[in-house]
Amino acid sequence: MKKFFKYLGLGLGGLLVLLGVGLTGVQVLGPRSRPASPEKVEATAERIERGRYLAHHVGACFSCHAQKDLTSMSRPVVPGTEGFAGGCDPGFPGKVCFSNITSHPAAGLGEWTDGEVMRAIREGISRDGRPLVPLMPYDAYRSFSDEDTRALVAYLRTLPASAEPSPVSALPFPLSVVVKAMPSPLEGEVAHPSTTDTVAYGRYLTTVSGCGGCHGSDFAGGNLTLDTPMGPVSTANITPDVETGIGQMTRENFIFRFKAYQQLDPSLKMTPQTVTFMPWGLFAGMTEADLGAIYDYLRTVPAVRKQVIVHPSPREVAAN
């Protein structure tokens, strides 16, 4: 028995040494990355319009990189703030702030090459080689096809320049080191899925929209609960379970659930029963075809029987 504990202690000690060496290596060597592509994106009208659609409604870029009316049911973006809103995320450890992604040459992306912007979007590497904090969902965005990424860059170049500097982010140790190990370079071209295969295309849209980031990798929800001024709110179960998920929701109902937010009066305010951090107002702008494809894909994921209280009481949050 003494030998067992001796070997166990040696094993744990070895693991701690290896972990320390690994963290030190990451700290010194920095994140894995590759040189940015020298590609120059041709900003055609079609590409800019596609990028506008992706940025506003699919990737929901302006859920972070814009000011929003957080009191309104639809959480609309304040016109004219697209690309930079300043501020930091209160739910992330440390101080994580949103960057200026307008075309300003100093405060924004004006001096970045197209390849550097594409690398940041999909690989989480800044122009100077620093890793981006994964609040920027580059792990989801890495699935953006090459063509859709070009479209995003073409559209971002059209955003009016804002000279407002970005607040400086600061992460506590060891998170400051861990984030350096998270980026990984793409290893080849990323093809665009066929829109005729609605399940495959729905998987694509679900991935780049970051649905798994909030609803969990199994889409069963309940994995993320945030405090708001109106009380806590959790993510819903969107698996096809008939009792606790969306199993009884028809395709038409699913589409309408999103599109209803386009019809809401902006003056309609949130309540403790309706508060949400889901950017409904942005996702509502997706086409019915794209929303239908997302539904088709979600119908294929394993059903998970998991009752989620979307608006839990503080006592229920403490119990969990």
C-alpha positions, 0 to 999 in steps of 0.5 A: 500500500505504501508503494502504491501511494508512493507511485501515485505521488510520483505520478501526480508530481510528474503530471504537475511538472509536465503541466508546468512545462507545457504552460511555460512552453506556451507562454514563451513560444506563443500560440500555434499560428501560420503566416496570414494569407497574402490574398487580396479580396475582390470586393464585389457587390455580391460579396459585400451583400453576402458579408453584410448578411453573414455579419448581421444575421448569421455570425451575429458579429454585432451582438458584441461589436455594436451597442444594443438596446438591452431593454427592448425585447428584440435587443436591436443594434443601435444604428451607427454603432456597427463595428465598435461599441466599446465596453467589456463583457461582464460575464467573462473572468478578468477584463475582456473587451470588444475590439474596434473592427471598423475601417479606421487605420489606427483604431480599427482594421484599416491597416490590416491585410485581408489575410490578417483579418481572415486569419483572426476570424477563423484562427483566433490570431491578431495581427501582431500574433497575439491570441484572441480571447475565445469570447470571439468565437473563432472556434465556431467561425473556423468553419466559415467557408473560404468564400464566406470569409472573403465576403465577411472581409469585403463587408467589414471594409465598408464599415465607417471608420471610428477613431474610438480606441478599443478598451484593453483586455486583461486576463488573470493567470492561468487563463492568460496562458491557457488562451494561448494554447487554444488557437490552431491554424487551418490546414487547408481550404474550407469548401462551401456546403451545398445549399440543396442538402438542407441538413448539411447546410443547416449543420454549417449554419448552426456551427458558424452561428455559434449555437453550441457555444450557448446551448452546449455541444449536445444542444441540450441547454442549461449549461450556461446561466447568466445574471441580468438586471432582471434576473437569471436566464439559462439557455434552452434545450433545442434537441428534438426531445418531444417533452423537454426540447423542440420535438413538437415544434414544426418547421413553420413554428421554428421559423416563426419563432425567429421571424416574430422578432422582426415584427416586434415594436422596439418600444416593447420592453423585456420583463423578468419572464422574457429576458434573454441574452439570445440575439433574437433581433439579429438572428431574425434577419436570417432567411426562412430557407436558412432558418429551415435548414437549421431546423432540419439539422437540429432534427437529426441531433440526438434527443436529450431529455433535459428539463431546463428552466429558462428563467430560474429563480435565484434559489433554483440557480443556487441549487444547481 
